[in-house]
Amino acid sequence: MKKCFALAGLIGCLICQGQTTQTPIAIIPEPVSVIAGAGYFTLPQNIVISADVQPAMKEVTGLLKERLTQSTGRTVTVLPAAKDAPISLLLNTADDNALGNEGYRLSVSAKSIVVRANKPAGLFYGVQSLLQLFPKEIESATVARNANWIVPCVEIMDKPRFGWRGLMFDVARHFFTKAEVKQFIDDMVRYKYNLLHLHLTDDEGWRLEIKGFPRLTSIGAWNVKKEGYFGTFSAPTADEPRTYGGFYTQEDIKELVQYAKDRFVNILPEIDVPGHSLAAVVSYPVLSGTPEANTYRVRSGEEIMDWSHGAPPIALVDNTLSPANEKVYDFLDKIIAQVAQLFPFEYIHLGGDECPKNYWEKNEAIKQLMQKEGLKNMEEVQSYFEKRLEKIVASKGKKLMGWDEILEGGLAPGAAVMSWRGIKGGIEAAKQKHEVVMSPTTYAYLDYMQADGITEPRVYASLRLNKTYEFEPLPDGVDPAYIKGGQANLWTEQVYNYRYLQYMLWPRAFAIAESVWSPKEKKNWTHFFAKVEKQFERFDIAEKKYSPGVYDPIFTAKLTAGNELRIELGKEVAEMDIYYSFDNTFPDYFYPKYTTALIPPKDAVMLKVVTYKGKKQVGRMIAMPLSELRSRAEKKK
């Protein structure tokens, strides 16, 4: 009998997996189990939601009520223990061991919708899945008059694979308002993220009010507004106003922490030290070991590092706190004490990445420190710094987390590692029995270009959606007890506003969400991308921005033996055709279709391409100079 039930469940899952383009069941991240039923639930004119009235349920019921009211225009009432209510959100009286704290069961029949969970967080995620079952018009901010308000019958059992499902939001490089951080939280929880990593300090700005250190925000939070390519700006002149930036007061932070908590999100604060600290050094030059620090200014995007020799970089200005300066530890003790009070989450992230050592190497105080402490190299100097920091953090009842550079020279015993330079650092940290969060550049850096550099604002690397979807937080052979989960990181050096931030997040943040929530065996690119396209339709209605880069062709240029240019056009989306022209006109689906590698005509100067699914244009019109392709091909020779 058990075999029969198992076979029935497998068939149900296969049916759901097979219904990619037709099925209305397109939930991201993919649930543990989805068994489609027959028929639909029809939303009544007067909607009653039966739910527990405990305080933790307020956001759960409020979310569902708000979304239904604004898009349907119907009356929505929330009542405790309402008999025969069409929608019920029920907390289990006895724990369902299969669900844990964040899991849920969602049952849709022709007569009712029932979401069950052990905890309010589970009901919250169940509601997020339920909203994705509604027609796309549920995303409308105004009443959608012509929508057919039905929900497919289905049985869903779901729970997260990892407890740490994070997104990092860099508010230091460009300041984002409190309202925008709230919007970020609202956007991330739709896809069951539960950890917001706030990167609060860097060379471009200090964003957190610290009592007793007013210059951190009066001086360190402001720079000169620049537009262009970050890292290539001219150095600001003395008369250019330093009025671009901002910071969060401690009351702002308390409000954000509560806002996140209400949505079952923890906030991880990051104070990035000892490198990436120019805003702090400018505010208090005494923290530096370099005398000319009192002439420095907060970075406005001009070049301050020489990366030509790789990492760590060679600093052109000293953006570090001195490990040999006792005032630094007093400063950080006071800051960490306030951060610990403001953020209830158990970890404080203290950076540790990309710390240049060239100023340290010529610093007499550091040489004396090395002699006194028996430190052999600069990596051990930073390790000395990190270990002292770990003790300060522990004294405040918190745990220290840092980027994987903190492994070099020896890791403080209680520290946790966020592995960004691939997964190697995370594997090593786990072997040493340290807690690890995986956030490798290989898959999870959302500031990278999403398509060809000819179409995207220029960044030094690319990361396409299908590569992001390959993210696996738990490497083979690593003890899962030490892998807390994973996250994606959005650095904002070149992200100037929230609309572009959305473009950089989505759809790649869909892929990371599925990697950290869904069972590994349920991941399937074809099925996933069909769901992404359904999300695109919802984003269109919600007027949210997203990148269409997944539809852009992948250009590969080579030179033949006869020095002719040979162009190959790859694609992420299999069910898509590429049309092209060499005559400077604009191709559509009446033009030649790409089927094999192209050799440009003798005098052609431009390749234009566009992608279609059937007769619908899905990709952008791209004009690619042949000189650019030849240059790429020559670099590969």
N, C-alpha and C positions, 0 to 999 in steps of 0.2 A: 504493500500500500504506500509506503514511504516513497518508493521509486516512482509510483504514478503521480504523486503530488509534485515531486521534484521535476518530472518530465513536463507536467502541466505548467509549472512555473517557468521552466526554461522556454517552452513554446510561447508563453505570454510575453516574456522578455524579448524573444527573437522577433515576434510580431511588432512590438514597439520599436525595436531597433531598425526593423526593415522599413517602417513607415517614416521616412525622413522628410520628403517634400510634401506629402499629402496630410500627414497627421497633424492635428492641432496640439498634440502633446509635444512641446518643444521646450523643456525646462533646462535652464542653465543655472547651476551645475547639475549634471545628470544625477538623478536619484539612484539609490541603491536598487530599488525594485519598482518597476512600472508595469502594471497589468491593465491594459485598455479594456474597457467594457463596451457594451452596446448602448447607444442612445446618448441623450444629453439632459443636463439639468437646466431648466429655464428660470432665469432670475425673475422673481415676482415684482409687482409694482411697489408693494410695501415690504421692505426687507427688514426682517428681524434677525439679529445676531444674538444667540444665547452664549453667554460667557461668564466666567468667574469675575467677581468685582475686585479682587485683590489688586493693590497698587501696581505690581509688576505687570499686570495685564492691560494697563491703561494704554500703553503705546501699541500693543498688539491690536486691540479692538479699535483704537483711534486710527491706526494706519488703514485697516480694512474699511472702516466707515468713511474716511476721507476719500479714498480712491474710488469707492463705489458711488459716493454722493456726487463728486465733481464730474465724473464721466457719464453716469447714467441719468442724473437729475432726479433720481427716485429718493423716497424717504427711507432712511436707514435708522433703525432703533437698536440700541444695545440693551439687553435685559438679562439679569441673572436667572439661570435655570428656567428659561422660557420654554414651555411645552410646545412641541411640534414646530420649533423654529426651523426655517429653511437652511440656516447656517449655524453650526454649533462649533465653538472652540472650547474643548474640554481638557482639563487637567486630570490625569489619571489619579484615582484614589490610591492605587497601589502601583508601584513603579513597573513599567514595561522594561525588562532588562535589556531588550534588544535595542532600545532607543538611546539610553544614556541621558545626558542633560540637554543636548541640542537636537536630538532626533525627533521625528514626528511620524504619524500615520495620517494620510489624507484619503478620505473616501468620498467619492462623488457618485451619487445615484440619481435617477430621474427625479426623486422626491426631495433629496437633501444633500447638503455638504457638511461633512463632519471632519474636523481636525482634532487629533488627540496627541498629547505629549506629556512627558513627566514634569517638564518645567516650562515656564513662560517663554524661555528662549526657543524651545522646540516649536511651540505654537507660532512664534514670530516667523521662524523659517518656513513653517508649513503655510502660513499666509502668503509669504513671498512666492512659494511655488504655486499656490492657488491663483494668485494674480496673473501668473504667466499662463495659466490655463484659460483665462478669460480672453475674449477677442482683443485684438491689438488696440481697439478704441478705448480700452481701459486706461491707456496712457494719456488720453486727451485731458487737457486742463479745463476744457469747457464741455458742455453736454454734447455727446455724440448722438445726434437724433436718429441716424439711420443704422445704428449698430444692432446686431442680432445678439442679445445678451444671453448666450448659452455657454455651458461648460461641459466638456466631454466627460462621460462616465469613466471613472478610472479608480484603481486602488494603488496607492503609493506608500511604500515604507522607505524611510530615508534617515540617514544620520551621517555626520561628517567623518572622513577618514582621519583628519588631523585636527588637533585642538587649536593650533596657531595658523590662522588664515589671514595673512596680512597684506596691506598696501602701505607703502611708504610715500608720504606727501612732503616734498621739500618746500617749505615755506620760507627758507632762508635766502635762497638765490633770488627769488621774487616773492614779495609779500602777498599773501592772499588774505582776504578779510575773514572775520569771524563767521559771517554769513556764508562765505564760500567754503570754509572748512565744514560747516554744517551740511551744506549741499553735497560735499564730498562724502560725508558719512552716509547721507541718505542714498547716494548713488551706489556705494559699495555694499551696503547691507542687502540690497536687492538680489545680490548674487552670493549672499551668505558669508561674506568676509566679516571677521569679528575682531580684527586688530588694526588700529590706525597708528602707524609709526610716523610721528611728527619730527622732521629734521628741523630743529629750531635755531641752530646757530651755524655760521660758516663765515668765509672770508667776505661775503657780500652783505651780511646782516646778522644782528643779534635780535631775536624776535620775542624774548620773554622778559617781562619786568622782574627784576631782582631787587628786593628791598636792601638798601645800603650800598647799592652800586648803580646810581642813577645814570652814569655816563654810558652804561651798556646799551641803554635805549635812547638817551638823548643824543649820543654820538654814534654808537655802533649800529643803530637800526636804519641809518640813512646813507644813501649814496647818490650818484648822479645818474639820471635816467639816460640809458643808451639804447639805440635800436640798430640792429645789424647782426653780425655774427659774433656771438660771445667768444671772448678770448682774443679777438682781433681789434677791439675798440682802442681808440687813442686814449692815452691817459688824460683824465679830466684836468682842466685848467683850474687855477685857484678861484676864478670868478664864476665857475659853473655851479649853480645851486645844488646843494645836497639835500634835496627835499623828497627824494623817491625812496619809498620803503614803508616802514610801520612796525608795530609790535603789538603783542597781546598783553593786556594788564593781567594781574593775578585774578581779578574778578572775571575777566574774559575766559581764562583757562578753567576756572571752576565751572563756568557755564558750559563750556565745551565738554568737559569731563562728564558732567551730568547728562548733557545731550547725548553723548556717546553711550553712556551707561543705560539710558532709557531704551536704546536700540541694541543693547547687548554687545557693545563694542568696548574694548579696552584701548586706552591711548598709551603708547610707548613714547616717552619723551627722549629726544636725543640732544645732548650737548656735546658737540664734536671737538675733542681735544686729544692729544696736544697739537696736532696739525689742524688745518682748516680753521684757525683761530684768529684771523686778522682783525675781525670786528672787535674781539675782546682786547687784543693787543693795542689797537688804535684807541680804545676807550681807556685802557689802563696800561700804558707803556712799561710800567714797572714789572709787569708779568713776563716781559720778554728778556732774553739774555743778550739782546743786541742794542747798543746805545742809540743808533739812529731810529729806533722804533717810534720815538716821539715825533718823527717827521712823516710817519705813514698815514694813509687815509684808507677808509673802508673801500674795498674793491668795487669798481663799477663795471667790471667785465674786461678790463685791460689784462694783458698777459702778466702774470706774476710767477709763473713756473716754467721751467724748461723741461719738456717731456721728451726731448730728442734722444736721451739715453735710457728711456724706459722708466720704470718705477723702482724705488721712490724717485720723485722728481728732484731737480735741482731748483731750490728756491731763489728767485730774483729779489724777493723781500722776505724777511723772516716772519712767517705767519704761524709760528709755534709758541706755545708756552714753555718756559724753560724748566726741565725736570730738576735742575740744580737750585732752583729758587724756592725757598721755603714759603715765600709769600704766595706762590702759586697754589700750594696745597691748602693754605688758609682760605684763599679765595674760593677754591673748588669745594672745600668743606662747607662754607656758608651757602654756596649756590646749590649744592646737592641737598643740603638740609631743606631748602625751600622747595626744590623740585620734588623731593620725597613727600612733602606735605601736600603739594598741589595735585600730584598724580598718584592715585591709589594703586596703580598696577605694580606688580611685584618687581619688575625690572626697570632699570634706568640704563639707557644706551649712551655710552660715552665715546663713541667714534673709534679713534685709534688708527684711522686709515690714512694712507698717502702722506705720511709725515716726512717732510724733507729733513735730511740730517746734515746738510753742508754747513749751516750756521752752527750747529752743535759741535761739529768737528773742530772748529777753531775757537770755541768758547772755553776760556780758562776755568770757569766755575764748573763746567761739565767735566773737564779733564780731572779736576780735583775730586769730583764726585766719583768718577770711575776708579780712581786710585783708592779712595776711601772704602768703596763698596765692592771692589774687586770685579768691576764690570769690564768685559773684554772688548766689546764693540758697541756700536750705536743701537743695535737691536736690543742688546741687554740694557742699555740706558732707557729705552722706551719701556722695556719689560719692568724695570725698576719703577718707572712712573705708573704703569698700569697696576702693579701690585699694591702700591700705596693708595691708588684710587679705589681699588677693590675693597680695601679696609675701610676707607671713608664711606663708601656705599653701604657696606655691611653694617656699619655703625648706625646707619639711618634705617635699618631694617629692610633693606632692599638688596637685589642682586644686580651685579654689573653685567652688561652685555656690550660687546664691541665687535667691530668688523674683524675679519680673519687675520689682519696684520698683528693683532694682539697675541697670536700664537708664537710669533717670532721672538726669540730670546727667552722663552719660558712664560707660561700662562698662569695668572693668578688662580689659586685653587677653586674658588667659587664662581669664576667668571663663565658666562655663556658666550657662544660665538655665533655671529651672523656671517655666513660664508658667501662672499660676493665674487671672489676671483675664481669662478668655477666652483666645483663641489669638493675639490681636494682638501681645502682647509677645514670644511665641515666634517669630512671623513676622518681626518687626523684628530680633530677636537673630540669627536665621538669616541675614537679609540682611546683617548685619554680620559674618557668618562665625563666630558663636559656636555652640557645641553647645547643643541645646535638648531638654528633656523637656517634653512637653505634659501638663498636669494641670488643665484649666480647670474652674472652678466650674460652667460650663454643663452639663457631662456627668459630671464625675469627683469631685464632693464628696459623699462618702458619709455625712456628718453631717447632710445635709439630710433633711427629711421625705420619706417614700416614698409618702404618700397624703394625704388631706385632713387638715388641722390639727385637725379635730374628733376624729380617732381617734389621732393621733400625739402623742408628747411635743413640745411646742412648740419649733420652731426658726424662724429668720427666713426660710427659703426651702424650696422643695420641689423634688425631683428624682425623677421616676418612672422605672420600669425602662425603658420604651420610649424615653424621652429619653436615658438613659444608653447605650442600645444604639446610638445615633446617633454616638457618639464616633468621630472620625477624627483620629488623631494627625498625619497628614501633609497639611497644607492644599495645595490646588491652587497650583501655581506656585512652591512652595518647594523648594529644593534638598534632596533626601532625605539628602544626605551630612551635613547638620547636625541632622537630627531623629533623636535617639537612640532615641526611643520614647515611651511614655506611662505614666501611673500614676494610680491613684485615691487620694484622700486621706481618711483617717478621723480627723477632729478629735474629741476626746473631752470637750469641755466638759460635755456632758450624757450621756456614756456612763459609767455608774458601775460596770459589772461586765462580765464576759466574755460572759455570756448575751446581754445587750443589744448588746454589740459584734457578736456573730454576727448578730443581727437586723438591724443596720445594714449589715453587709457583704453579706449574701446576700438576694436574688439579684443585686443590682446589680454585685457583684464578678465574677459570671459574665459580665456584659455587657462589662465592661472587659477581662477576660481574652481574650474573643473579638476585641475590637478591636485588641489589641496582638499577638496570636499569629496569628490566621487571615488568609488572603488577603482583601483588601477585597471582591473579587467573590463570595466565598463567604458573606458575611453576608446573612442573610435572617430577618426578625423572626418570621415564622410558624414556620419550622423551628427557630429558636433557642428560642422560648418552649415548644414541645413538648418540647425537651430540658430546659428549666428545670423543667418539671413532673415529669420523670423524676428530676431531682436532688432535688426536694422529697420524693419517695417515699424516696429514699436518706437524706436528712436525717432523715426521720421515724424510720427504723430506727436511725440513728446517734445519735438524740436530740440533734441539733443544732438550734439555733434559726434561723429565717429569717422574713422578713417576707411576709405574705400580701397586702400592700398593692396588688399588681398586680391583684388581683381586686376591689378597692374601686372603686365608681363615682366619676366625676369630676363634681363639682357645679358647674354654671354658673347663676348667678342674674341675672335681668334684670327690669326694671320695664316694664310695658306702658304705652301712652299713657294708659290709664285708671288708672295707678298700681297695677295688680295685679302680684303676684309671679309670675314665670314661671320654672320650674325645668327645666333640661335636665340629663340624666344621661348622661355619656359613659363610655366604657370602653376599657381597653387591650387586653382579651382579646375578640376578636370572637365566639368560640364560647361565649358566656356570656349569660344572661338576668338581668335585674334585676327584682325584685319589690318592691312598696312598700305602705305604709299611711299614712293620715293620722289614723287613729282611735286612735292610741297603743298598738295591739296589735302583735304581732310577726309580720311577714310571712314566709311560706314560699312554695313554688312553687304553692300553691293560691290565693294572693292575686293581685291585678291585676299583670300584667306591663307593665313600662315599654315603650312603643312610640313615644311622642311627648311633647313638652314638657308639663309639668304646671302647672295653675293650682290652688293649694290651695283647699279648701273655705273658706267665709267665716270660720268660727270655729276652724279647725285651728291647732294650735300646734306640731306636731311631724311631721316626715317621717321614717319609718323605712324603710330599704332593706336588702336582702340579695341576694347574687348566687348563681346556681346554674349548673352545667353539667349539663344534663339534670335528674336528680332528686338530684344531689349538691350540697350547699351547699359553695361554695368561698370565698366572701367572709365578712367579719365582719358581724354585725348592727350597723348604724350608725343612731344616733338623731341626727338633724340638726334643731335648733330652727329654726323658720321665721323667728324674729327674727334669727338669725345670717345666714341667706340674704338676708333683706331688707337687713340692714346692709351686706352685701357688694355687693348690687345698687345701693344708694344711693351707695356709695363710687365706683362706676363711672360714675355720672351726670355 
